[in-house]
Amino acid sequence: MPTRILYDNTKIAVAKILGGTERKRTRAFSELQSHYLFADKFGRPAKGNDKGKVEGLVGYARRNFMVPIPRFASWDAFNTHLEAACRKRRERTLRGHKETIAERFERDRAALLTLPASPYDACEKVAARVSSLALVRYRGNDYSVPTRHGHLKVLVRGYVHEVTIACGSEIVAKHPRSYERETVVYDPLHYLALLEQKTRALDQAAPLQGWQLPACFATLRRLLEARLKHGGREYVQVLRLLETFKLEELMQAIEDALAFGTIGFDAVKHLLLCRIERRPPRLDMENYPHLPLAQVRTTQPADYMSLLGTPSNTGASA
């Protein structure tokens, strides 16, 4: 970390320009400065020459790292590209120097401040209260939390790409940050505990709309509701396994249950745990060759004729 950093008068750092070099710093910038213990220096308003080297390096990076205009699937991929370009430039030797940029930086490193043991938590912190719909409002958008936290006070941390919500010392929700206005960001898992008690709302529940699940989930639900009186509740119990286990693991367990013909929550959970613990499921008799297999013949309509036979001789003589 440099001992002194030159800034322009960005609103995230400067709350008010007091004149000359005096600035009233924002709370967020003061927290950052207190964490890393560097000194600050602010350029004069509308005076780009106060930080000409910075402006020059920005132009160099734009011309050399982003021409032609790059296209990436995500910000992470774009940042990886920029990091690779910067590391490649470190191997260059500039005019008037005999050492590479990387070698010169190693000499400068001795003058830098030591980084703290933990990085600065770069986010906006806002206190909020959970609504009756298990939603928390942050910058015009609503984010869901588990229904058991309804009406409680929470702390919202807004990062660039993520929003986290904590109740006490526990982080109860994480969402991708939305920069739209008046949108609702749901996590379907937050509402499953309530839907387990109100299974008739399963098809109309807004948090579950658009939730894409593998086809085996729909097959399991159809069979559960056709065979069991409370099949809808058992299906929600299966979905609640996603609160603990990964989607891929649960999908494989459901496929195993469908293959074995063991349609039920207990069977799915048993098969899921067997996969994770790497032990054979007790539902598959091929893993227990010492046990005899039960052979059950398929009943034919003619077999019922035996029920219409005449009484036995003993019964007649009596």
Buried (B, 14 or more C-beta within 10 A) or exposed (E): EEEEBEBBBEEEBBBEBEEEEEBEBBEBBBBBBEBBEBEBEBBBEEEEEBBEEBEEEEEEBEEEBEEEEEEEEEEEEBEEBEEEBEEEBEEEEEEEEEEBBEEBEEEEEEEEEEEEEEEEEEBEEBEBEBBEEBBBBBEEBBBBBBBEBBEBEBBBBBEEEEBBBBBEEEEBBEBEBBEEEEEBBBBBBBBBBBBBEEBEBBEEBEBBEEEEBBEBBEBBBEBBBEEBEEBBBBBBBBBBBBEEBEEEBBBBBBBBBBEBEBBBBEBBBBBBBBBEEEEEBEBBEEEEEEEEEEEEEEEEEEEEEEEEEEEEEEEEEE
